[in-house]
């Protein structure tokens, strides 16, 4: 193990922190209410980070800073996904926040701080750094939800998010302290080495339970999902789009580091817990989504169901299954961003469209965008040839190969249930008579971003290996 202080492994993080400081000072002297320079610098920062990540795609695993920090293909690919999706999310947010009391430099700065927290989470090689990255991410998101000060719903959502997020962090921290008490270390490799040669004690089992609960809270898995629909509904749509997509990728990295790398020898214990969480999420998420009339809540319960499918990727305990889970979470984030992007697109200065019935007439008066929304819904439903079909198929295949037939059958059955509410949205778009045209955003950049995001669902659906091969290579080191 390399214990040297190697700052080369922190190039992206140092650059981002420096950029945040510069953007903060620049924003302080701006008189432009639209913050065009702040937005431009933020996007340039993310594009530079993408270039750094692309240059590191074939990096050999390196550990430094006394084994607290790791840079490997898993970290690099997850970071690249975070940068790309954050860049798209800010394109969506640009026109939305300019017409509301949200156009402040803090919006972009908090977004960049949350990206820094996610970068720390996916490169952490110790429980301490995982927790620090998680807290930096969480505190940034709490503040973002509360940015719309004149909205009681947003303020209420921010308080709920803060309370439930604090509870989840408490569970996670307590679990980490118990694992430390059992193993005497917070370094992931040393914890793994301890459990490879020693039997887990009762204190370690309790620690594992609390860690799984903390991770389930962060994902919004049943029965720790109660915060998610309220936060999605109450937050401004641009912030919901970001919260619902990008942090899920970082949470996946956290789960891999804490469960697979640190406690792989306790696989039998945490697998049983994840099966229960996954099946409950799939069943409850799909069933409750059927009766939702509010689009944000429909997408929230849909997200709970998707998290269930994703968690099933951890159950077989093989590198192929983990690759499928990684494939799923990246594709899910892309689809969710497109789904909430369409909600932003349907928001004007006067009204923010949120009901399913508000979509009536979209297919008739704006057929291109109606088709784009239909592509998002069909992809989320997992219908070929769209990208949403392939990761779900791969997870089902890995379950069947590993002998988890019952779990696969339940997941497939409730995927069919999920078809109903996705097709219900498409019905409102194309097959409901309407007298007047729905209002849509006039922003050209938003129209381009929506079209590109939705077309990517089709392109990647025709070439799924373009993403999946990177997910497989990320786990070669674990083989």
N, C-alpha and C positions, 0 to 999 in steps of 0.2 A: 504493500500500500504506500502510495506517495503522500507523505505528510508535509511536504514543503508548502510554503505560501506562494501559490502560483496564481498571480493576478490575471494571467492570460485566460484562465477559465472563467473569469468574471467580466470579460470584455463587454458583453451585451448588457449586463446589469449596471456596470459602471457608466457605460454610455447613456443608458436610460436615466439613471439618477442625475447625471450631469445635465442631460437635456431637460429634465423636469425643472431643475433649478433655473436654467436659462429661460425656459418658457414662462416660468413664474414671474421672473423679473420683467421680461418683455410685456407680458399681459398687464402688469402693474401700470405701465405707461401708455396703454392703448386707450384712445378715445373712441375708436370704432365700436359701436354697440353690437355689431354682428361678430366681432372677434375673428375676422377673416385671417389675420396673421397668426393668431393662436391656433386656429384650426389647421392652417397650412403647415405650421411647424410641428404640430402633433402628428399629422399624417406623414410628414417627411421623416420624423423620428421612427414611426412604425415601419416605414419602407426600408430605412437603414437597418433596423433590427431584422427585417426579413432577409436582407442581403447577407448579414452576418450569419443567420441561421442556415441559409442555403449553402454558404461556404463551409459550414460545419457538419453537413448531412452525413458524411462518411467518417466522422470522428471515431477514434478508438476510445473506449471507456477510460476515463481518468478520474481519480479521486484525489482531493487535496484538502487543505485547511484542516489538518488533523482528522481526516475522514468525515468531516461534516458536509462536504460539498462534492457532488458528482456531476460530471458532464458525460453523457452517453447518447446514443442515437434516440432512445426513448425521450429524453429531455429535449433534445434539439427538435424532433418532429412535433412534439406537443407545443413547444414554444412557437414554432413556425405557424402552427394552426391557430394559436392564440393571437399572434400578430395579424394574420390575414383576416380573421373573423372580427377582431376589434376594429380594424380599418374599415370593413364593410359596415359595422354597427355605427361608427361615427359618420359615415356617409348618410345613413338613414336618419341619424339624429339631427344632422345639420339643419334641414328645413323645419323639422318638428319643433326644435327648441327655439328657433328664431322667432316664432309666432307666439311664444309663451314666456312666462317669467323664468326662463331657464338659461338664457343666452348669457352665460358668465364664464369667465376663464376657469372657474373652479370645476365646471363640468368636464373639461378636457384634462385638467390636472388630476382630478380624482380618478378618471379613467386610466391615466398613465400610472398612477400609484397602484391601482388595482392590478394592472398588467405586471408591475414589478413584484407584487405579492405572489401572483401566479407563477412567475419565473422562479422565485425562491422555492415555492412548493414543489415544482417538478424536478428541481435540481438538488433538493435536500437529501442528504444522506444520514441525517440524524433526526430523531423525533423533535428536538428543540427547533431546528430550522423549519421543519414542516409546520410546526405550530406558529412560529413567527411569521412565515409567509401567509398562512391562513388568516391570521389576525390583521395583517396589513391589507389583504384583500377584503376581508369582512368589514373593517372600519370604513374603507373607501366606499363600499357598496351601501352601507347604512346612510352615509352622508349624501350619496347620490340620490337615493330614494326620497330624502327629505329636502332636496333642492327646491322643489316647487312649494314655496312657503305659503302661498295663498290657497293651497288645496288641502282641505281637512282630510280628505281620503288619503292623500300622499303622506301627510304627517302621521296619520294613524298607522299606515302601512310601515313607515319607518320605525315607529316605536315597536310594533309587533316583530318586525324583522330583527331589531336590535335585541329584544328580549329572547326570542327563540334562537337567534344566532349565538347570543351569550350562553344560553343553556347548552347548546350543542358544543361550543368550545369548552365549557366546563366539563362535560362528559368526556370529551377527547383528552383534555389535560389530566383529568383524574385517571383515565385509563393509562396514559403515558407514565404517570407517576407510579402506578402499580406495576407496570412492566419493568420500570427502572428498579423498583424494590425487589422484583423477582430475579432480574438478570444482572443488576449492577452496572448497566450501561444504557446510554441513549443513542449510541451509534448503531445504525441499522445492521451493518455487517456483523458487529459483535453480538447483537441480539439474536441474529440468525444463527451464528456459530454456537451460542449458548443453547438454544433450543434444539440444535442438531445433535448435541451430545448429552443433554440433560432432559429429564422429564419435567413437564410444566407443573408448577405448584398451583395451589388453589388461588393464591394472590395473582398469579399470571393469568389464570382463566378469567378471573373477574376483570383484570385489565383488558383482556381481549374483548370481552363483552362490551365494556364501556367504549373502547375504540370503534367497534363495529356500530354501536349506537350513534356515536359522534359522526361517523362517515355517513350513516343512513340519514341523519338529520340534514347534513349538508347537501345530499342528493335530493332530499324530499321524498324518500321511500316510505311507504306505509309500514307501521303506524305513526311515523314521525313526519307526516306530510302536512299537518294542520296549518302550518304557516304559509305554504306555497300558493294556494289559490288566492288568498287575501292579498299577498304581496304582489302577485302578478296583476290582479285586478286594480289595486290601489295605486301602484307606481305609474308614473308617466310612461307612455308606450315605448319611447326610445330607450328608457332605462330598463324597462321590462325585457325588451329585445336583447339587451346586453346581459342582464342577470340570468336570463333563461338559457343562454347559449354558451358564452365563452367560459365562465367559471366552472362549468361542468367538466371541461377538458382538464383544468387544473385539479379538480376533485378526483378525476380518474388517476392522474399522476400520483396524488396523495395516497389513494387506495392501493395502487401498485407498490409504492415504497413501503407502506406500513403493513400491509397484509401479505403480499406475495414475496417481497424481498426480505422483510424482517421476520415474518412468522409463517413461512411456507411449510415448516414442519408441523405447524398447528392447523394445517389445511383442513383436516377432518372436522375440527371444532368450528371454524368460521364458515365453512361451506354450508353446514346445516342452518346456520343463522341466515345466511344470504339467500338460501332457497326459500325460506319462510318470507323474508322481506320482499323478494322478487315476485313470488306468486301472489302475495297480498296486494302488491302494487299493481300488477297486471290486471287482477280481477277488479279491484276497487276503482282504479283509474279509468278503465274502459267502461264499467257499468255507470259510474256517476257522470262521466263525460256525455253519455247518451242523452241525459235530461237537461244539459246546459243550454241556455239561450244566449248567454253572454260569451262572445268570442274569446275574450281573455281567459275566462274561467274554463271554457272548453279546451283551450290550448294548455292550461295549467293541469287539468286532470289527464289530458293526453300526455303531458310531460311525465306525470307520475307513472303512467302505464309504460312509457318508453324507458324510464329508469329501471322498471322491473325487467324488461327484456335485456337491457344492458347488464344488470347484475347477474343474470343467468350466465353471462359469458365468463364469470369468475368460478362458476360451480364445477366444471370438469377439471379445473386445476392444471391444464396443459398450456404450453406456450401458444399453441394454435388457437385455443379458446380466448386467451388474453388478447391475442392479435385481433380476433373477431370483435371483442368488447371495445378495443381501442378504435377499430374501424367504425363501430356502431356509434360511439360517442362523438366522433368527429363529424360523421354524416348527420347525426341528430342535431348537433349545434348549427350546422349549415342550413338544415331544413327549418329549424325553429327561428333562426334569424330571418329567413325568407318569410315565414308565417307572420311574425310580428312586424316585419317590414311592410307587408301588405296592409296591416292595421294602421301603420304610420302613414302610408300612402292614401288611406281612406280618411285621413284627418285633415280638416281645414281650420282656418282661423276661428270660424264660428262653432264648429261641431267636431267632436271626436267620435267616429263611428265605432261601436263596440258590440252591438247586437248582431246575431246571425242574420236577422231580417233586414238589417241595414245594407246587406250586400245585394239585395234585390235590384235588378237592372244593370248590374256591373257587366254581365256578359253581353247584354243587348246594346248598351250605349258605349262601352269600352271593351270590346271583345278581346283585344290583345291582353289586357290586364286581367280580364276574367279567366282567360286560358292560363295565365301565369299563376293565379291563385289556385286554379284547379290542379296545376302541376304540383304545387306545394302540398295540397291535400292528398293527392293520389300517392305522392312519394312518402308522406307520413304514414299512409295506410299500408305501405309496403307492397305496392302493386308493380310488377315489372312492366317496362324496362327501366323505371326510374330508380335513382340511387338508393332510396329508402328500402328497396326490396333486398338488396344483396347482403348487407350486414346482418339483417334479421334472418335471412336464409342460412348464413354461415353459422350464426349462433345456434339455430335449431339443429343444424348438421352436426356441430360439435357436441351438443347435448345427446343426440341419438348415438353417435359414435362412442361416447363415454358411458352409455347405458342409462342415461336419465330420460327414459322414454315417457314416463308420466308427466314430468315437468314440461317436456317438449309438447306433448299433446295438449296440456292446459294452455300453454302459451299460444299455440296455433289456434285453438278454439276461440280464445278471447281476441286474437287478431281479427278474426271474422266479425266479432262484436264491434270492434273498433271501426270496421268499414262503414258501419251505419252512420256514425256522427260525422265522419269525413265526407261521405256522399251527401249527407244532409246539407252541408255547406255548399257543395257543388250544385245541388238542386236549387238553393236560393239564388245562386249566381246566374244560372242559365234557364231554369224552368219555372220561374214564378213570374206571373204577370205584374207589371208595374207601370205606373203612369208617368212618374217623373224620374229624371236621371239622378243617380247618386253623385255627390260631390267628391272630387278627388284632388290630390295635391297638384299644384301647377309647377312644382320644382322639377327642372329638367334633370339635375344630377340624381334626384331620387328616382325618377323614372328609369334612368340608365342603370342605377344600382339594382333596382328591383328586377329589371330584365336580365341583367348579367347573373345575379344570384339564382334566379329561377332557371335560367338556361343551363347553369352549371349542374343543376339537379338532373337534367336530361343528359348532358355530355358525360358526366361521371357515371350515370346509369348505364350508358353504352360502353364505357371504359372503366369499370369498377376497380380493375387492378391498378390503375394509376394512383389510387390512394392505398389500397389494401397491401400492395407489395412493400410500401414504406412501413406499414403497421407490423408486417411479418418480420422485416429486418430489425425493427426496434426491439424485438424479443429474442433475436438469435443468440444474444449473450446469455440468456437464461436457459438455453437448450442444453 
